[in-house]
Amino acid sequence: MYWELMMNELVDLDEERLRALEMIKRQKERVSRAYNKKVKGKVFVNNDVVWKVILPIDRKNQALGKWSPHWDGPFRILKVFSNNAYEIKELAEDRRILKVNGKYLKRYKPVMPEVKIAKM
């Protein structure tokens, strides 16, 4: 009789664990759907002008420290590969050609001194 009670308790415990696991799965799906609603994918095409992020392990200016720029560029997209990979070419003097993941790029918007004002 004692063994039967213990076995029943173990079966009940397994059922509770399975219910808890199902609830966790549903909550994760709910969180995933809410996150994916707000995420906007970045897609670039050939000849788009973009900025490239300067990673901490990249070439940050040691003299400026935390005030050093976070974005490098502008770059022009030369080739689009699968899996969000791009070949970019620098528009500045040395004209480096790099292969970069799209998560390290953002669309280029000129800053004020670069904007040309047309005379009327």
Secondary structure as the mmCIF struct_conf table of DSSP 4:
data_model
#
loop_
_struct_conf.conf_type_id
_struct_conf.id
_struct_conf.beg_label_comp_id
_struct_conf.beg_label_asym_id
_struct_conf.beg_label_seq_id
_struct_conf.end_label_comp_id
_struct_conf.end_label_asym_id
_struct_conf.end_label_seq_id
HELX_RH_AL_P HELX_RH_AL_P1 TYR A 2 LYS A 38
TURN_TY1_P TURN_TY1_P1 ASN A 46 ASN A 47
STRN STRN1 VAL A 49 VAL A 53
TURN_TY1_P TURN_TY1_P2 PRO A 56 ILE A 57
BEND BEND1 ASP A 58 ASP A 58
TURN_TY1_P TURN_TY1_P3 GLN A 62 LEU A 64
HELX_RH_3T_P HELX_RH_3T_P1 GLY A 65 TRP A 67
BEND BEND2 SER A 68 SER A 68
BEND BEND3 HIS A 70 HIS A 70
STRN STRN2 TRP A 71 VAL A 80
BEND BEND4 SER A 82 SER A 82
TURN_TY1_P TURN_TY1_P4 ASN A 83 ASN A 84
STRN STRN3 ALA A 85 GLU A 90
BEND BEND5 LEU A 91 ASP A 94
STRN STRN4 ILE A 97 ASN A 101
HELX_RH_3T_P HELX_RH_3T_P2 GLY A 102 TYR A 104
STRN STRN5 LEU A 105 ARG A 107
HELX_RH_3T_P HELX_RH_3T_P3 MET A 112 GLU A 114
HELX_LH_PP_P HELX_LH_PP_P1 VAL A 115 LYS A 119
#
